[in-house]
Amino acid sequence: MIVARRIYDLGLPHRAVTVYCYLCDRANKKGECFPSAKTIALDLSLSRRTVFRALNDLEKCGLIEKKQRIRTSGGISSNLYKLTDISGKGGGA
């Protein structure tokens, strides 16, 4: 998935833009991906806490929707992240 240039006009913290670009790179044709926070942190050389903050920034801004995934055994898996259309989003975080 190609990152929309609009992401740079939203006034988001650098961490959020970085994680958003990562999610776009990992997303399928439906705009969905499910990397763990640990995987994102390792791949981007960020702390897990920074990744959680970035994901929170993106969710608050409406750029992603987060859904918890449950394994068939009942355990918790990584979250599913759905990228939303940013064409109509305003500035500010």
N, CA, C and O atoms as a printed pandas DataFrame, in Angstrom:
     atom_number atom_name residue_name chain_id  residue_number  x_coord  y_coord  z_coord
0              1         N          MET        A               1    0.848   -1.173    0.000
1              2        CA          MET        A               1    0.000    0.000    0.000
2              3         C          MET        A               1    0.892    1.234    0.000
3              4         O          MET        A               1    1.872    1.299    0.742
4              5         N          ILE        A               2    0.557    2.195   -0.819
5              6        CA          ILE        A               2    1.338    3.425   -0.926
6              7         C          ILE        A               2    0.891    4.402    0.154
7              8         O          ILE        A               2   -0.305    4.565    0.396
8              9         N          VAL        A               3    1.838    5.040    0.791
9             10        CA          VAL        A               3    1.532    6.021    1.833
10            11         C          VAL        A               3    1.081    7.318    1.169
11            12         O          VAL        A               3    1.769    7.851    0.299
12            13         N          ALA        A               4   -0.073    7.817    1.585
13            14        CA          ALA        A               4   -0.572    9.081    1.046
14            15         C          ALA        A               4    0.289   10.232    1.571
15            16         O          ALA        A               4    0.623   10.277    2.755
16            17         N          ARG        A               5    0.639   11.149    0.691
17            18        CA          ARG        A               5    1.456   12.296    1.094
18            19         C          ARG        A               5    0.742   13.137    2.149
19            20         O          ARG        A               5    1.385   13.888    2.882
20            21         N          ARG        A               6   -0.548   13.019    2.227
21            22        CA          ARG        A               6   -1.363   13.778    3.189
22            23         C          ARG        A               6   -0.930   13.514    4.636
23            24         O          ARG        A               6   -1.128   14.367    5.502
24            25         N          ILE        A               7   -0.353   12.365    4.900
25            26        CA          ILE        A               7    0.054   12.004    6.263
26            27         C          ILE        A               7    1.008   13.046    6.850
27            28         O          ILE        A               7    1.026   13.264    8.061
28            29         N          TYR        A               8    1.794   13.682    5.994
29            30        CA          TYR        A               8    2.779   14.652    6.466
30            31         C          TYR        A               8    2.150   16.003    6.807
31            32         O          TYR        A               8    2.789   16.839    7.446
32            33         N          ASP        A               9    0.913   16.220    6.388
33            34        CA          ASP        A               9    0.224   17.488    6.633
34            35         C          ASP        A               9   -0.641   17.466    7.891
35            36         O          ASP        A               9   -1.268   18.472    8.221
36            37         N          LEU        A              10   -0.685   16.351    8.588
37            38        CA          LEU        A              10   -1.611   16.199    9.708
38            39         C          LEU        A              10   -1.051   16.651   11.056
39            40         O          LEU        A              10   -1.774   16.658   12.052
40            41         N          GLY        A              11    0.210   17.023   11.097
41            42        CA          GLY        A              11    0.801   17.494   12.347
42            43         C          GLY        A              11    1.027   16.403   13.379
43            44         O          GLY        A              11    1.065   16.675   14.579
44            45         N          LEU        A              12    1.175   15.176   12.916
45            46        CA          LEU        A              12    1.395   14.045   13.822
46            47         C          LEU        A              12    2.840   14.002   14.307
47            48         O          LEU        A              12    3.740   14.480   13.616
48            49         N          PRO        A              13    3.068   13.431   15.490
49            50        CA          PRO        A              13    4.452   13.233   15.940
50            51         C          PRO        A              13    5.200   12.305   14.979
51            52         O          PRO        A              13    4.605   11.465   14.304
52            53         N          HIS        A              14    6.499   12.480   14.940
53            54        CA          HIS        A              14    7.348   11.662   14.068
54            55         C          HIS        A              14    7.097   10.167   14.284
55            56         O          HIS        A              14    7.032    9.403   13.321
56            57         N          ARG        A              15    6.957    9.751   15.547
57            58        CA          ARG        A              15    6.740    8.334   15.850
58            59         C          ARG        A              15    5.493    7.803   15.154
59            60         O          ARG        A              15    5.492    6.678   14.655
60            61         N          ALA        A              16    4.431    8.605   15.118
61            62        CA          ALA        A              16    3.176    8.165   14.511
62            63         C          ALA        A              16    3.314    8.036   12.993
63            64         O          ALA        A              16    2.815    7.081   12.398
64            65         N          VAL        A              17    3.989    8.994   12.377
65            66        CA          VAL        A              17    4.203    8.931   10.927
66            67         C          VAL        A              17    5.042    7.705   10.579
67            68         O          VAL        A              17    4.751    7.005    9.610
68            69         N          THR        A              18    6.076    7.448   11.364
69            70        CA          THR        A              18    6.948    6.298   11.127
70            71         C          THR        A              18    6.173    4.990   11.231
71            72         O          THR        A              18    6.298    4.124   10.365
72            73         N          VAL        A              19    5.384    4.844   12.274
73            74        CA          VAL        A              19    4.610    3.613   12.460
74            75         C          VAL        A              19    3.526    3.502   11.392
75            76         O          VAL        A              19    3.250    2.401   10.915
76            77         N          TYR        A              20    2.910    4.611   11.008
77            78        CA          TYR        A              20    1.899    4.584    9.950
78            79         C          TYR        A              20    2.511    4.085    8.636
79            80         O          TYR        A              20    1.925    3.244    7.955
80            81         N          CYS        A              21    3.674    4.601    8.290
81            82        CA          CYS        A              21    4.358    4.153    7.066
82            83         C          CYS        A              21    4.662    2.661    7.139
83            84         O          CYS        A              21    4.524    1.947    6.146
84            85         N          TYR        A              22    5.071    2.195    8.305
85            86        CA          TYR        A              22    5.347    0.766    8.507
86            87         C          TYR        A              22    4.082   -0.058    8.282
87            88         O          TYR        A              22    4.114   -1.066    7.576
88            89         N          LEU        A              23    2.967    0.370    8.881
89            90        CA          LEU        A              23    1.712   -0.366    8.722
90            91         C          LEU        A              23    1.263   -0.378    7.261
91            92         O          LEU        A              23    0.765   -1.392    6.771
92            93         N          CYS        A              24    1.439    0.742    6.571
93            94        CA          CYS        A              24    1.096    0.795    5.143
94            95         C          CYS        A              24    1.919   -0.210    4.352
95            96         O          CYS        A              24    1.407   -0.873    3.451
96            97         N          ASP        A              25    3.184   -0.316    4.690
97            98        CA          ASP        A              25    4.076   -1.253    4.006
98            99         C          ASP        A              25    3.672   -2.701    4.243
99           100         O          ASP        A              25    3.862   -3.551    3.373
100          101         N          ARG        A              26    3.118   -2.983    5.411
101          102        CA          ARG        A              26    2.747   -4.356    5.775
102          103         C          ARG        A              26    1.301   -4.711    5.437
103          104         O          ARG        A              26    0.919   -5.879    5.512
104          105         N          ALA        A              27    0.498   -3.724    5.068
105          106        CA          ALA        A              27   -0.936   -3.950    4.857
106          107         C          ALA        A              27   -1.226   -4.760    3.593
107          108         O          ALA        A              27   -0.516   -4.669    2.592
108          109         N          ASN        A              28   -2.298   -5.557    3.675
109          110        CA          ASN        A              28   -2.757   -6.304    2.507
110          111         C          ASN        A              28   -3.636   -5.397    1.639
111          112         O          ASN        A              28   -3.738   -4.198    1.899
112          113         N          LYS        A              29   -4.266   -5.963    0.615
113          114        CA          LYS        A              29   -5.079   -5.165   -0.309
114          115         C          LYS        A              29   -6.297   -4.546    0.364
115          116         O          LYS        A              29   -6.853   -3.568   -0.134
116          117         N          LYS        A              30   -6.713   -5.109    1.490
117          118        CA          LYS        A              30   -7.845   -4.558    2.241
118          119         C          LYS        A              30   -7.402   -3.468    3.220
119          120         O          LYS        A              30   -8.229   -2.877    3.914
120          121         N          GLY        A              31   -6.100   -3.209    3.271
121          122        CA          GLY        A              31   -5.584   -2.216    4.206
122          123         C          GLY        A              31   -5.463   -2.740    5.622
123          124         O          GLY        A              31   -5.522   -1.969    6.581
124          125         N          GLU        A              32   -5.294   -4.051    5.760
125          126        CA          GLU        A              32   -5.201   -4.679    7.076
126          127         C          GLU        A              32   -3.831   -5.320    7.280
127          128         O          GLU        A              32   -3.227   -5.840    6.342
128          129         N          CYS        A              33   -3.358   -5.273    8.513
129          130        CA          CYS        A              33   -2.132   -5.977    8.884
130          131         C          CYS        A              33   -2.200   -6.272   10.373
131          132         O          CYS        A              33   -3.022   -5.702   11.091
132          133         N          PHE        A              34   -1.341   -7.156   10.829
133          134        CA          PHE        A              34   -1.407   -7.553   12.237
134          135         C          PHE        A              34   -0.042   -7.841   12.846
135          136         O          PHE        A              34    0.148   -8.887   13.467
136          137         N          PRO        A              35    0.908   -6.931   12.679
137          138        CA          PRO        A              35    2.200   -7.131   13.347
138          139         C          PRO        A              35    2.058   -6.865   14.845
139          140         O          PRO        A              35    1.250   -6.034   15.260
140          141         N          SER        A              36    2.832   -7.562   15.636
141          142        CA          SER        A              36    2.820   -7.303   17.080
142          143         C          SER        A              36    3.591   -6.011   17.358
143          144         O          SER        A              36    4.405   -5.576   16.543
144          145         N          ALA        A              37    3.329   -5.411   18.506
145          146        CA          ALA        A              37    4.066   -4.211   18.910
146          147         C          ALA        A              37    5.558   -4.523   19.014
147          148         O          ALA        A              37    6.398   -3.686   18.687
148          149         N          LYS        A              38    5.875   -5.721   19.466
149          150        CA          LYS        A              38    7.280   -6.128   19.578
150          151         C          LYS        A              38    7.941   -6.162   18.203
151          152         O          LYS        A              38    9.068   -5.693   18.045
152          153         N          THR        A              39    7.250   -6.713   17.214
153          154        CA          THR        A              39    7.787   -6.780   15.853
154          155         C          THR        A              39    7.988   -5.382   15.283
155          156         O          THR        A              39    9.031   -5.091   14.698
156          157         N          ILE        A              40    6.997   -4.520   15.451
157          158        CA          ILE        A              40    7.118   -3.142   14.966
158          159         C          ILE        A              40    8.315   -2.469   15.634
159          160         O          ILE        A              40    9.124   -1.824   14.966
160          161         N          ALA        A              41    8.423   -2.621   16.939
161          162        CA          ALA        A              41    9.521   -2.000   17.689
162          163         C          ALA        A              41   10.879   -2.487   17.193
163          164         O          ALA        A              41   11.788   -1.685   16.978
164          165         N          LEU        A              42   11.016   -3.785   17.014
165          166        CA          LEU        A              42   12.290   -4.341   16.542
166          167         C          LEU        A              42   12.613   -3.862   15.133
167          168         O          LEU        A              42   13.742   -3.457   14.856
168          169         N          ASP        A              43   11.626   -3.907   14.241
169          170        CA          ASP        A              43   11.861   -3.510   12.848
170          171         C          ASP        A              43   12.207   -2.030   12.704
171          172         O          ASP        A              43   12.977   -1.655   11.820
172          173         N          LEU        A              44   11.639   -1.186   13.575
173          174        CA          LEU        A              44   11.858    0.257   13.465
174          175         C          LEU        A              44   12.872    0.797   14.470
175          176         O          LEU        A              44   13.122    2.002   14.512
176          177         N          SER        A              45   13.455   -0.084   15.276
177          178        CA          SER        A              45   14.406    0.325   16.322
178          179         C          SER        A              45   13.791    1.359   17.269
179          180         O          SER        A              45   14.408    2.370   17.605
180          181         N          LEU        A              46   12.563    1.073   17.686
181          182        CA          LEU        A              46   11.850    1.899   18.656
182          183         C          LEU        A              46   11.571    1.058   19.892
183          184         O          LEU        A              46   11.643   -0.170   19.841
184          185         N          SER        A              47   11.254    1.710   20.996
185          186        CA          SER        A              47   10.819    0.955   22.170
186          187         C          SER        A              47    9.356    0.545   21.970
187          188         O          SER        A              47    8.625    1.168   21.200
188          189         N          ARG        A              48    8.948   -0.498   22.666
189          190        CA          ARG        A              48    7.543   -0.923   22.588
190          191         C          ARG        A              48    6.628    0.188   23.082
191          192         O          ARG        A              48    5.545    0.393   22.534
192          193         N          ARG        A              49    7.056    0.904   24.108
193          194        CA          ARG        A              49    6.244    2.003   24.645
194          195         C          ARG        A              49    6.031    3.089   23.596
195          196         O          ARG        A              49    4.934    3.638   23.485
196          197         N          THR        A              50    7.069    3.403   22.828
197          198        CA          THR        A              50    6.944    4.398   21.761
198          199         C          THR        A              50    5.978    3.905   20.692
199          200         O          THR        A              50    5.181    4.681   20.166
200          201         N          VAL        A              51    6.048    2.619   20.371
201          202        CA          VAL        A              51    5.120    2.041   19.395
202          203         C          VAL        A              51    3.686    2.157   19.904
203          204         O          VAL        A              51    2.792    2.543   19.150
204          205         N          PHE        A              52    3.458    1.826   21.175
205          206        CA          PHE        A              52    2.108    1.944   21.736
206          207         C          PHE        A              52    1.608    3.388   21.685
207          208         O          PHE        A              52    0.439    3.632   21.386
208          209         N          ARG        A              53    2.484    4.331   21.973
209          210        CA          ARG        A              53    2.095    5.748   21.899
210          211         C          ARG        A              53    1.737    6.136   20.466
211          212         O          ARG        A              53    0.747    6.829   20.229
212          213         N          ALA        A              54    2.546    5.685   19.519
213          214        CA          ALA        A              54    2.290    5.996   18.113
214          215         C          ALA        A              54    0.964    5.395   17.650
215          216         O          ALA        A              54    0.184    6.055   16.965
216          217         N          LEU        A              55    0.714    4.149   18.024
217          218        CA          LEU        A              55   -0.548    3.509   17.646
218          219         C          LEU        A              55   -1.733    4.249   18.260
219          220         O          LEU        A              55   -2.776    4.397   17.623
220          221         N          ASN        A              56   -1.570    4.705   19.482
221          222        CA          ASN        A              56   -2.619    5.488   20.137
222          223         C          ASN        A              56   -2.854    6.806   19.396
223          224         O          ASN        A              56   -3.998    7.210   19.188
224          225         N          ASP        A              57   -1.761    7.480   18.996
225          226        CA          ASP        A              57   -1.877    8.715   18.208
226          227         C          ASP        A              57   -2.677    8.460   16.932
227          228         O          ASP        A              57   -3.577    9.227   16.589
228          229         N          LEU        A              58   -2.341    7.384   16.239
229          230        CA          LEU        A              58   -2.989    7.061   14.967
230          231         C          LEU        A              58   -4.460    6.709   15.155
231          232         O          LEU        A              58   -5.305    7.082   14.342
232          233         N          GLU        A              59   -4.755    5.999   16.218
233          234        CA          GLU        A              59   -6.140    5.624   16.489
234          235         C          GLU        A              59   -6.968    6.858   16.871
235          236         O          GLU        A              59   -8.096    7.014   16.402
236          237         N          LYS        A              60   -6.421    7.723   17.707
237          238        CA          LYS        A              60   -7.122    8.952   18.109
238          239         C          LYS        A              60   -7.417    9.845   16.908
239          240         O          LYS        A              60   -8.462   10.493   16.841
240          241         N          CYS        A              61   -6.491    9.868   15.975
241          242        CA          CYS        A              61   -6.621   10.708   14.782
242          243         C          CYS        A              61   -7.544   10.065   13.737
243          244         O          CYS        A              61   -7.905   10.703   12.747
244          245         N          GLY        A              62   -7.915    8.818   13.960
245          246        CA          GLY        A              62   -8.803    8.128   13.031
246          247         C          GLY        A              62   -8.109    7.534   11.819
247          248         O          GLY        A              62   -8.764    7.194   10.834
248          249         N          LEU        A              63   -6.789    7.407   11.880
249          250        CA          LEU        A              63   -6.042    6.866   10.741
250          251         C          LEU        A              63   -6.004    5.344   10.729
251          252         O          LEU        A              63   -5.795    4.730    9.682
252          253         N          ILE        A              64   -6.207    4.741   11.890
253          254        CA          ILE        A              64   -6.279    3.283   11.976
254          255         C          ILE        A              64   -7.434    2.893   12.886
255          256         O          ILE        A              64   -7.852    3.651   13.761
256          257         N          GLU        A              65   -7.927    1.706   12.655
257          258        CA          GLU        A              65   -8.880    1.074   13.557
258          259         C          GLU        A              65   -8.193   -0.169   14.090
259          260         O          GLU        A              65   -7.592   -0.931   13.333
260          261         N          LYS        A              66   -8.285   -0.369   15.394
261          262        CA          LYS        A              66   -7.604   -1.491   16.037
262          263         C          LYS        A              66   -8.643   -2.489   16.511
263          264         O          LYS        A              66   -9.650   -2.121   17.116
264          265         N          LYS        A              67   -8.385   -3.758   16.228
265          266        CA          LYS        A              67   -9.292   -4.814   16.673
266          267         C          LYS        A              67   -8.461   -5.928   17.309
267          268         O          LYS        A              67   -7.481   -6.397   16.729
268          269         N          GLN        A              68   -8.866   -6.340   18.501
269          270        CA          GLN        A              68   -8.153   -7.419   19.185
270          271         C          GLN        A              68   -8.475   -8.750   18.505
271          272         O          GLN        A              68   -9.624   -9.024   18.159
272          273         N          ARG        A              69   -7.443   -9.566   18.324
273          274        CA          ARG        A              69   -7.632  -10.893   17.727
274          275         C          ARG        A              69   -7.487  -11.940   18.818
275          276         O          ARG        A              69   -6.606  -11.855   19.675
276          277         N          ILE        A              70   -8.369  -12.928   18.767
277          278        CA          ILE        A              70   -8.365  -14.021   19.738
278          279         C          ILE        A              70   -8.023  -15.319   19.002
279          280         O          ILE        A              70   -8.592  -15.616   17.952
280          281         N          ARG        A              71   -7.110  -16.069   19.552
281          282        CA          ARG        A              71   -6.739  -17.365   18.972
282          283         C          ARG        A              71   -7.870  -18.368   19.200
283          284         O          ARG        A              71   -8.711  -18.169   20.077
284          285         N          THR        A              72   -7.889  -19.432   18.419
285          286        CA          THR        A              72   -8.913  -20.469   18.589
286          287         C          THR        A              72   -8.827  -21.115   19.964
287          288         O          THR        A              72   -9.819  -21.634   20.476
288          289         N          SER        A              73   -7.646  -21.083   20.559
289          290        CA          SER        A              73   -7.463  -21.646   21.902
290          291         C          SER        A              73   -7.979  -20.701   22.993
291          292         O          SER        A              73   -8.017  -21.064   24.168
292          293         N          GLY        A              74   -8.374  -19.488   22.594
293          294        CA          GLY        A              74   -8.869  -18.510   23.553
294          295         C          GLY        A              74   -7.839  -17.482   23.971
295          296         O          GLY        A              74   -8.174  -16.504   24.640
296          297         N          GLY        A              75   -6.589  -17.691   23.584
297          298        CA          GLY        A              75   -5.530  -16.741   23.934
298          299         C          GLY        A              75   -5.594  -15.482   23.084
299          300         O          GLY        A              75   -6.250  -15.445   22.043
300          301         N          ILE        A              76   -4.904  -14.466   23.545
301          302        CA          ILE        A              76   -4.874  -13.195   22.823
302          303         C          ILE        A              76   -3.718  -13.209   21.828
303          304         O          ILE        A              76   -2.603  -13.613   22.157
304          305         N          SER        A              77   -4.000  -12.762   20.612
305          306        CA          SER        A              77   -2.996  -12.668   19.558
306          307         C          SER        A              77   -2.690  -11.184   19.328
307          308         O          SER        A              77   -3.189  -10.324   20.054
308          309         N          SER        A              78   -1.878  -10.892   18.328
309          310        CA          SER        A              78   -1.590   -9.492   18.007
310          311         C          SER        A              78   -2.871   -8.820   17.501
311          312         O          SER        A              78   -3.790   -9.485   17.022
312          313         N          ASN        A              79   -2.911   -7.506   17.615
313          314        CA          ASN        A              79   -4.068   -6.756   17.134
314          315         C          ASN        A              79   -4.094   -6.728   15.618
315          316         O          ASN        A              79   -3.062   -6.866   14.960
316          317         N          LEU        A              80   -5.286   -6.547   15.076
317          318        CA          LEU        A              80   -5.453   -6.308   13.645
318          319         C          LEU        A              80   -5.587   -4.801   13.480
319          320         O          LEU        A              80   -6.380   -4.162   14.171
320          321         N          TYR        A              81   -4.814   -4.240   12.569
321          322        CA          TYR        A              81   -4.867   -2.811   12.290
322          323         C          TYR        A              81   -5.443   -2.606   10.903
323          324         O          TYR        A              81   -4.948   -3.164    9.924
324          325         N          LYS        A              82   -6.485   -1.807   10.829
325          326        CA          LYS        A              82   -7.136   -1.479    9.558
326          327         C          LYS        A              82   -6.846   -0.014    9.271
327          328         O          LYS        A              82   -7.185    0.861   10.068
328          329         N          LEU        A              83   -6.216    0.251    8.128
329          330        CA          LEU        A              83   -5.917    1.619    7.731
330          331         C          LEU        A              83   -7.186    2.256    7.179
331          332         O          LEU        A              83   -7.912    1.632    6.406
332          333         N          THR        A              84   -7.451    3.493    7.572
333          334        CA          THR        A              84   -8.629    4.195    7.082
334          335         C          THR        A              84   -8.216    5.201    6.016
335          336         O          THR        A              84   -7.033    5.505    5.862
336          337         N          ASP        A              85   -9.183    5.708    5.294
337          338        CA          ASP        A              85   -8.932    6.694    4.246
338          339         C          ASP        A              85   -8.542    8.021    4.894
339          340         O          ASP        A              85   -9.298    8.561    5.701
340          341         N          ILE        A              86   -7.387    8.539    4.554
341          342        CA          ILE        A              86   -6.937    9.786    5.184
342          343         C          ILE        A              86   -7.225   11.010    4.326
343          344         O          ILE        A              86   -6.864   12.120    4.715
344          345         N          SER        A              87   -7.857   10.846    3.182
345          346        CA          SER        A              87   -8.043   11.971    2.267
346          347         C          SER        A              87   -8.845   13.117    2.876
347          348         O          SER        A              87   -8.639   14.273    2.507
348          349         N          GLY        A              88   -9.761   12.816    3.809
349          350        CA          GLY        A              88  -10.579   13.873    4.386
350          351         C          GLY        A              88  -10.170   14.288    5.776
351          352         O          GLY        A              88  -10.879   15.063    6.416
352          353         N          LYS        A              89   -9.050   13.798    6.263
353          354        CA          LYS        A              89   -8.630   14.094    7.636
354          355         C          LYS        A              89   -8.070   15.510    7.741
355          356         O          LYS        A              89   -7.398   15.997    6.832
356          357         N          GLY        A              90   -8.361   16.160    8.872
357          358        CA          GLY        A              90   -7.844   17.501    9.136
358          359         C          GLY        A              90   -6.494   17.437    9.803
359          360         O          GLY        A              90   -5.986   16.347   10.067
360          361         N          GLY        A              91   -5.901   18.577   10.082
361          362        CA          GLY        A              91   -4.597   18.631   10.730
362          363         C          GLY        A              91   -4.700   18.513   12.232
363          364         O          GLY        A              91   -5.789   18.600   12.800
364          365         N          GLY        A              92   -3.559   18.312   12.878
365          366        CA          GLY        A              92   -3.481   18.246   14.341
366          367         C          GLY        A              92   -3.531   16.845   14.861
367          368         O          GLY        A              92   -4.150   15.971   14.253
368          369         N          ALA        A              93   -2.876   16.614   15.998
369          370        CA          ALA        A              93   -2.867   15.283   16.614
370          371         C          ALA        A              93   -3.347   15.366   18.034
371          372         O          ALA        A              93   -3.412   14.349   18.724
